[in-house]
Amino acid sequence: MRRGWRNFAEPPLAMGDFKDIMTDAIIDSQDGHNAIAGQLLKDERVFTAMMGMLARQVYRAFADRKANA
């Protein structure tokens, strides 16, 4: 199989269905990110809650790093 791939201009996985599947996955991921960003920007309550969760995670990560140093 490996020797056969040398005869192609590009590996078969980069063509056909695989390319379509990867493109769809990227678009779906972007749609998800846009939906979350939209929710955060539309609702101050949601934005504040997410900001608080992120701040706590960053604080804990720094505290853990300092404790393990």
N, C-alpha and C positions, 0 to 999 in steps of 0.2 A: 504494500500500500504506500509506504513512504517513497519508494522509487517512482511510483506512478504519479505522485504529486509533482514531481520535477517537470513533467510534461505539460503542466497547466501554467497559464500566465499568472494565476493567483490560486490559492488553495480553494478547493470546492466549498469549504465551509463559509467562505466570504461571499458566495454567490447564492442566488435562488432563495429558497425558503428561509435559510438562516439569516440572510440580510433583512428580509421582511420581518422576521420575528424580532430581531434586534431593534429595528426601526420602530416597530410597534411598542416595544418595551420602553424605549427612550421617550416616545411621545406620551405614553401612559404615565410615566414617572413625572414628566413635566406638567401634565394635567393635575396630578396629585399635589405637586409643589405649589402650583398656581392656586388651587383650591384652598390650601392651608394659608398661604399668604393673603388671599382675599379675606378669609375669616379673621385673621389677625388685624388686618388694616380696617375692616369694617366695624369691629366691636372692641371698644376700648377695654371692656371687662376681660375679654379673652386675651387681648394683647398684654394686659397687666398680669394676668395669671401666668402666661407663658414666660414673661420676663422674670417673674419671681421664681418659677421653676428652674429656669436657666441659671439665674444668679445663685441659687442654692447648690446646683450641681457644680458650678465653677468653684464656689467657695469650698465645697467638700473635696473636690479634686486637689485644690491647693493645700488644704489642711492635711489630706492623706499624704500628699507628696512631702510636705514638711515633716510629718510624723515619721515617715520612712527614710528620711535623709540622714 
